[in-house]
Structures are given as C-alpha cells and as structure tokens.
Amino acid sequence: MTFVPHHAAPPNAKAAHILVVDDDQRIRTLLSRYLTKQGYLVSAAADTREASARLRDFTFDLIVLDGMMPGERGADFAARLRQGAEPLRSAPILMLTALTETADRVEGLEAGVDDYLAKPFDPRELSLRIASILRRSRRADPACVRRFGDFVFDPSRGELLRGEAPVRLTTRERDLLRALAEGDGALVSRQNLAQRDPQRSASERSVDVEIARLRRKIETDPNAPRYLQTVRGHGYRLLVEPLRANR
C-alpha cells in the first residue's frame, strides 16, 4: 500500500494521541509517518507486549491494531483491554485485518473492537475511519445520557455504568440497549429491534433471548423487571430519565 501525503489535518487532530500496533516494521513506520503528517501524536509498538508497556505510560485516544500478529492475536488483546482498568478499557480500537470472514469480524466486535479496516487499504479511508471513531468517542451531551436506577447509559459511547463500575455488554446487547434508551420510555417493537441487527440475521425470537440476557445484567429480579419492561404482544420499553447537567 502506498501512503500519499495528505496535508489537511482533521479537526482537533493535535489533541489525539494514537497508538499503532503492528508487527510489520514497514507498515508500522508508514502508518506512524502518515498519521504524524495528519497532525496526530503517534506512538508505535511491534506487538501486544510492547503495546501494554506503552499503555502503562500514556493515555491514548485511539489504538490502531493489527489483527494477526505472532503471539497474542489482536482480538484477544482487545478483549483483555476491555476487561482492564480505565483509561485502557475505553480506548477506541480500529483493527487492521486481512481476514474477511464474517465470523472473524464478529469475534473482534464482540471483543470490543470499534471498527475494522481490511488490508490493503486506502490511507484516505484510514483517515476518515479514524476521524469518525474519534468523533464518536467524544463524551456526549449530559442531556443525552440516560439513567435508570443505579445505572447510567451513554448511547453515543455504548457505555453502561452501575455507579462507577462498568457493565460488560456484548455488541448486540449494546445495540438493543441503545435502541431502547433512545426511545425514552416509548414502546420499541420486537420487529424494529430485530431489524437493527447489523448482520440482518436476528429474529424476533432471538431478540427475546437477548432481552432476557440483558435483564440479568440490569434488573434485581429479571422475572419482575422494573426498568426493561415487556409490552405483551408488541415489544419492549426501557423506563429511563435524562441525566441533566445540573444533577
């Protein structure tokens, strides 16, 4: 792949520190040089062990991660980060991969990867993907965040907290909770929720199964749900309230 200089730096690029993790020295060097010219602050690591050391020393706004490296795979590294402490847990991850199988992509998404870019790639697409991820990772307006009981959910970040502790969600659980939270207590039909599956493979029955799993994470008594309620014969609703800035 050829990296052509692109001189228009993205908005707020100087504020973003990116960690590039790739075992290929040539790719690592080209990526670092290209992103530096884009206005980003860039650090690099040859493997996940070196990346872990960098993460102990610095806070990164984004990790560009090779999916296939000797030793620990990219998906396994992503999963390990998502189970760690802040700020490692929330650092967005863009995975570079030559794998095109849906199962491989789903595995990465389940591990906590935010986006994929297939090799070989156009550097301009890399720039756009990075800019998009950084925009999404900005903290949302407090009025957009939803509270229910002891939980706070940020739809833009897909982040669920119980008090200060994060609640681990699968990608599908996150999508369902986002759809329900954005409904502001209104009914969301099972058909609507099924259609929101990115793979378009969800059935209304599978929605019921995922809802049951989600209830086990947010309800004291999943059999008598207080927040994630069933509207019999129609769908579900999440009883939420906006989290105002002055609260």
Buried (B, 14 or more C-beta within 10 A) or exposed (E): EEBEEBEEEBEEBEEBBBBBBBBBEEBBBBBBEBBEBBBBBBBBBBBBEBBBEBBEEEEBBBBBBBBBBEEBBBBBBBBBBBEBEEEBBBBBBBBBBEBEEEEBBBBBBBBBBBBBBBBEEEBEEBBEBBBBBBEBBEEBEBEBBBBBEEBBBBBBBBBBBEEEEBBEBBBBBBBBBBBBBBBEBEEBBBEBBBEBBEEEEBEBEBBBEBBEBBBEBBBEEBEEBEBBBBEEEEBBBBBBEBBEEEE
